[in-house]
Amino acid sequence: MRPARLTVLTAAAVAAALTAVTGCAEKGGSADGKAVKVAASDTACEVSQTEFPAGKVTIEVENKGSKVTELYVLFPDDRIVTERENIGPGTKATITAEIKAGDYEIACKPGMKGDGIRQKVKATGNGTAEKRSPELDAAVAGYREYVQEQADETLPAAKAFADAVKAGDLEAAKKAYAPSRIGWERTEPVAESFGDIDPKVDVREDGLEAGQDPAKDWTGWHRLEKALWADGKIGDEEKKLADQLITDLTDWQKKVGQAEITPTSIANGAKELLDEVATGKVTGEEERYSHTDLVDFKANVEGAQKAYELLKPVAAKNDAELAKQLDTQFAALNTLLDKYRADKNTYEFTSYDKVGETERKELSDGVNALAEPLSKLAAAVAK
């Protein structure tokens, strides 16, 4: 879950680094060749077209406000079609997505909080983009299999964590905590597309909505993380929370197969995973009590790399230079991460509170170097 505030860089600084690159010339557009333009501010979300042709759609967002914002295209039931987070004040972002015919809402979320300022829109026409190539069909099938596999593998790992909590074994619960999150972190954009699940299992205390009571409304991994590391105790409430975590993750496991997955959603999801790293892991916000941020960091990168590898046959054909850049930057970031673990075959990383400011800056630079070309992947596969 992306945190609302940052400790190493300001939200605006991180957002600017991440989103300035997305305003570049990404190819693609709506079926009539015109992008849907969104002017976001602290009080408005102005959409240039409330109706546009279904298919491959380009959305150009400009944040004219003073707060970092997010842009979502939502189904009527609030499932996410596509999104772009961390759009800093004065910056622009371009999103390429496949949108079927139907009714939707575009939501701007100034401050990255709440339900956002919403505008109803409609995609019209035959409801789909042109027929996909066999390579893209294979990428979608492969990614669908991957996210289901990650959900299936997460559940037993989470049960091991929950069992340790319910047994009152503090040290065993601490040891099982980070491994239980790997599958979720690899596929978080898909998990977040089911809007009701992510707030239950992965929200930080400062990510709760206005009016929510942490004592009653805060559930999931990070509530338990605080109990284990900050409070150093396991009580009856924590044991109930462990059971609730398994219930919610089981719900996620069952819903994963229903997710809307397209080539552009896979590509945009890879970029979102890098945003996750930049705004939560590099800053130390995500795992502020356990300091297991580098485990999440690695899982996010792995998920992004899997998405890219599935799309690479088409991306390399359409933009060979982009594929070359992505190969180079993924390799560089993985090499950098390997500095923080003794064995490349394990997920035992250095505790993040032991990573100094200089090293964190190096990690941040590595993430930004990958995020720049990765922001162009959706447009490359949509050509």
C-alpha positions in Angstrom: 0.0 0.0 0.0 1.5 3.3 -1.0 2.1 5.6 2.0 0.6 9.0 2.3 3.8 10.7 3.5 7.5 10.2 2.8 10.5 10.5 5.1 13.6 10.6 2.8 12.3 12.7 -0.1 9.3 15.0 -0.2 6.3 13.5 -1.9 6.5 16.2 -4.6 10.2 15.5 -5.2 9.6 11.8 -5.6 6.6 12.4 -7.8 8.4 14.8 -10.0 11.2 12.3 -10.5 8.7 9.6 -11.4 6.2 11.5 -13.5 8.3 14.0 -15.4 9.4 11.1 -17.6 5.8 10.0 -18.3 5.0 13.2 -20.1 7.4 12.2 -22.9 6.1 11.3 -26.3 4.4 7.9 -25.6 2.8 6.8 -28.8 -0.8 5.6 -29.0 -4.1 7.2 -28.5 -7.8 6.8 -28.6 -9.5 5.3 -31.6 -10.1 8.8 -33.1 -6.5 9.8 -32.5 -7.3 12.3 -29.8 -6.1 11.9 -26.3 -8.4 12.3 -23.3 -7.0 15.2 -21.4 -7.4 15.6 -17.7 -6.7 18.8 -15.8 -6.3 17.8 -12.2 -6.1 20.3 -9.3 -6.6 20.3 -5.6 -10.3 21.0 -6.1 -11.2 19.8 -9.6 -10.8 17.0 -12.1 -11.7 18.4 -15.6 -12.0 15.8 -18.4 -11.8 17.0 -22.0 -14.1 14.3 -23.3 -16.8 12.6 -21.3 -17.3 10.2 -24.3 -14.5 8.6 -26.3 -14.1 5.6 -28.6 -13.4 2.3 -26.8 -10.2 0.5 -27.5 -6.6 1.8 -27.0 -7.0 5.1 -25.2 -4.4 7.6 -24.3 -5.0 9.8 -21.2 -2.9 12.8 -20.7 -2.9 14.2 -17.1 -1.7 17.5 -16.0 -1.5 18.3 -12.2 -2.2 22.0 -11.9 -2.7 21.8 -8.1 -0.3 22.0 -5.1 -0.7 18.4 -4.0 0.6 15.2 -5.3 -2.4 13.5 -7.1 -3.4 10.2 -8.5 -5.5 9.4 -11.6 -7.8 6.4 -11.8 -10.2 5.0 -14.4 -12.7 3.0 -12.5 -15.5 0.5 -13.3 -18.9 1.4 -11.8 -18.2 -1.0 -8.9 -14.9 0.8 -8.1 -12.6 -1.9 -9.6 -9.6 -0.3 -11.2 -9.2 -0.3 -15.0 -6.0 1.7 -15.0 -4.2 4.1 -12.7 -1.2 6.4 -12.3 -0.1 7.5 -8.9 2.4 10.1 -7.6 1.7 12.8 -10.2 3.5 15.8 -8.7 2.4 19.4 -8.7 3.2 21.0 -12.1 4.0 17.6 -13.8 2.3 15.6 -16.5 1.7 11.9 -17.0 0.5 9.9 -20.0 -1.3 6.6 -19.6 -2.1 4.2 -22.4 -4.8 1.7 -21.6 -7.3 -0.7 -23.3 -10.8 0.3 -22.3 -13.9 -1.6 -23.4 -17.2 0.0 -24.3 -19.1 0.9 -21.2 -19.6 3.4 -18.3 -16.7 4.4 -16.1 -15.5 7.1 -13.8 -12.3 9.1 -14.0 -11.1 10.0 -10.5 -8.4 12.5 -9.4 -7.2 12.1 -5.9 -5.4 15.2 -4.6 -3.2 14.3 -1.7 -3.7 10.6 -2.7 -6.5 10.3 -0.2 -10.2 9.5 -0.2 -12.6 8.6 -3.0 -11.3 11.4 -5.2 -13.0 14.0 -7.4 -14.9 12.0 -10.0 -16.2 12.5 -13.5 -18.5 10.0 -15.2 -17.3 9.0 -18.7 -18.4 6.6 -21.4 -16.4 4.5 -23.8 -18.4 4.0 -27.0 -18.2 1.7 -30.0 -17.7 -2.0 -30.5 -16.1 -2.3 -27.1 -12.6 -3.6 -27.8 -9.4 -2.8 -29.5 -8.4 -4.5 -32.7 -7.6 -8.2 -32.5 -4.4 -8.9 -30.5 -1.4 -10.6 -31.9 -0.7 -14.2 -30.7 2.3 -12.8 -28.8 0.1 -10.5 -26.8 -2.5 -13.1 -26.2 0.3 -15.3 -24.8 1.5 -12.5 -22.6 -2.0 -12.0 -21.1 -2.4 -15.7 -20.5 1.0 -16.0 -19.0 0.5 -13.0 -16.7 -2.9 -14.3 -15.6 -1.3 -17.6 -14.7 1.5 -15.8 -12.8 -0.8 -13.7 -10.6 -2.9 -16.7 -9.7 0.2 -18.7 -8.9 1.4 -15.8 -6.6 -1.9 -15.7 -4.8 -1.9 -19.5 -4.4 1.6 -19.4 -3.0 0.9 -16.5 -0.7 -1.9 -18.2 1.2 0.2 -21.0 2.9 3.0 -18.5 3.7 0.4 -16.2 5.3 -1.1 -19.1 7.2 2.4 -19.9 8.6 2.6 -16.3 9.8 -0.9 -16.3 11.2 -0.3 -19.6 13.0 2.7 -18.2 14.7 0.8 -15.1 15.8 -2.1 -17.3 17.1 0.4 -19.5 19.0 1.8 -16.4 20.7 5.3 -17.1 19.3 6.7 -13.6 18.8 10.0 -14.6 17.2 8.4 -17.1 14.8 5.8 -14.6 13.8 8.6 -12.0 13.0 10.5 -14.5 10.9 7.4 -15.5 8.9 6.1 -11.9 8.4 8.2 -10.8 5.4 8.0 -14.1 3.4 4.2 -14.0 3.7 4.1 -10.7 1.7 6.3 -11.7 -1.3 3.5 -12.9 -3.6 1.3 -9.9 -2.8 4.1 -7.5 -3.5 4.9 -9.1 -6.8 1.4 -8.6 -8.1 0.1 -5.7 -6.0 -1.4 -3.7 -8.9 -3.8 -6.6 -9.6 -4.5 -7.0 -5.9 -5.3 -3.3 -5.7 -7.7 -3.5 -8.6 -10.1 -5.1 -6.2 -10.6 -1.9 -4.2 -12.1 -3.5 -1.1 -9.3 -6.0 -0.4 -6.1 -3.8 -0.4 -7.3 -1.5 2.5 -8.1 -4.5 4.6 -4.7 -6.3 4.3 -2.0 -3.7 3.3 -2.9 -0.3 4.6 -0.6 1.7 6.9 -2.0 3.5 9.9 -1.6 6.9 8.3 -3.2 5.6 5.1 -6.6 5.2 6.9 -9.4 7.4 5.6 -10.6 10.4 7.5 -12.9 9.3 10.3 -11.6 5.8 10.5 -10.5 4.7 14.0 -7.1 2.8 14.0 -8.3 0.7 17.0 -11.3 -0.5 15.1 -10.7 -0.1 11.4 -7.0 -0.8 11.0 -6.5 -4.5 10.0 -3.9 -6.5 8.0 -0.2 -7.1 7.8 0.9 -3.7 9.0 -1.3 -3.6 12.1 0.3 -6.9 13.1 3.7 -5.6 12.1 3.3 -2.8 14.6 2.2 -5.2 17.3 5.2 -7.5 16.8 8.0 -4.9 16.5 6.8 -1.7 18.2 4.6 -3.2 20.9 6.5 -6.5 21.3 3.4 -8.4 22.3 0.7 -10.7 20.9 -2.7 -10.6 22.6 -6.2 -11.8 21.8 -6.8 -8.8 19.4 -3.7 -9.8 17.3 -4.9 -13.4 17.1 -8.2 -12.2 15.8 -6.4 -10.0 13.3 -4.4 -13.0 12.1 -7.5 -14.9 11.3 -9.0 -11.9 9.6 -5.9 -11.5 7.4 -6.3 -15.1 6.2 -10.0 -14.5 5.5 -9.2 -11.4 3.4 -6.3 -13.1 1.5 -8.5 -16.1 0.7 -11.0 -13.7 -0.8 -8.2 -12.2 -2.9 -7.0 -15.6 -4.0 -10.5 -16.4 -5.2 -11.0 -13.1 -7.0 -7.6 -13.0 -8.9 -9.0 -15.0 -11.8 -11.7 -12.4 -12.3 -9.2 -9.5 -12.8 -9.3 -7.5 -16.0 -5.9 -8.1 -17.6 -4.8 -6.6 -20.9 -1.3 -6.0 -22.4 -1.4 -2.3 -21.4 -2.6 -3.1 -17.8 0.3 -5.5 -17.4 2.7 -2.8 -18.6 1.1 0.0 -16.5 1.2 -2.4 -13.5 4.9 -2.9 -13.9 5.3 0.9 -13.7 3.1 1.0 -10.6 5.3 -1.5 -8.9 8.3 0.8 -9.5 6.3 3.7 -8.0 5.6 1.4 -5.0 9.4 1.0 -4.5 10.1 4.7 -4.9 7.3 5.9 -2.5 7.4 3.2 0.1 10.4 0.9 0.1 13.3 3.3 -0.7 12.0 5.8 1.9 11.5 3.1 4.6 7.9 4.0 5.0 6.4 0.7 4.1 8.0 -1.5 6.7 8.6 1.2 9.3 8.6 -1.2 12.3 10.1 -4.4 10.9 12.5 -2.7 8.4 12.0 -5.6 6.0 11.6 -3.0 3.1 14.2 -4.7 0.9 12.2 -7.9 0.8 9.2 -6.0 -0.5 11.6 -4.0 -2.8 12.9 -7.1 -4.4 9.4 -8.6 -4.8 8.1 -5.4 -6.5 11.1 -5.5 -9.0 10.5 -9.2 -9.7 6.8 -8.6 -10.4 7.7 -5.7 -12.7 10.4 -7.8 -14.5 8.0 -10.7 -15.0 5.5 -8.3 -16.6 8.2 -6.9 -18.9 9.5 -10.3 -19.9 6.1 -11.5 -20.9 5.6 -8.4 -23.1 9.2 -8.3 -24.4 8.6 -10.2 -27.6 6.2 -7.4 -28.8 8.0 -4.5 -27.1 11.3 -5.5 -28.7 9.7 -5.7 -32.1 8.0 -2.3 -31.8 10.8 -0.5 -29.9 14.1 -2.4 -29.9 15.9 0.5 -28.1 13.4 0.5 -25.3 13.8 -3.2 -24.8 17.6 -2.8 -24.7 17.2 0.0 -22.0 14.9 -2.1 -19.9 17.2 -5.1 -20.1 20.1 -3.0 -18.9 18.3 -1.2 -16.1 16.6 -4.3 -14.7 20.0 -6.0 -14.6 21.6 -3.0 -12.9 18.9 -2.7 -10.2 19.0 -6.4 -9.4 22.8 -6.2 -9.1 22.4 -3.3 -6.7 19.9 -5.2 -4.6 22.2 -8.2 -4.4 24.6 -6.0 -2.4 22.2 -6.3 0.5 21.9 -10.1 0.8 24.6 -12.7 1.4 22.8 -15.4 -0.7 21.1 -14.7 -4.0 18.8 -17.7 -3.4 17.2 -16.3 -0.3 15.1 -13.3 0.7 17.3 -12.5 3.8 18.1 -8.9 3.1 19.8 -6.3 5.3 17.5 -4.6 7.8 16.6 -1.3 6.1 17.4 0.7 9.3 21.0 -0.3 8.7 21.0 1.2 5.2 22.5 4.7 5.2 21.4 7.8 3.4 24.0 7.5 0.7 23.0 3.9 -0.1 19.3 4.8 -0.1 20.1 7.6 -2.6 21.9 5.0 -4.8 18.8 2.7 -4.6 16.5 5.6 -5.4 18.6 6.5 -8.5 18.5 2.9 -9.6 14.7 2.9 -9.4 14.4 6.1 -11.3 16.7 4.9 -14.0 14.4 1.9 -14.6 11.1 3.9 -14.1 11.9 6.2 -17.0 12.0 3.5 -19.8 9.4 1.4 -18.0 6.9 4.3 -18.3 7.0 3.8 -22.1 6.3 0.1 -22.1 2.5 0.4 -22.4 2.7 2.6 -25.4 5.2 0.2 -27.0 2.9 -2.7 -26.7 -0.1 -0.7 -27.8 1.4 0.2 -31.2 
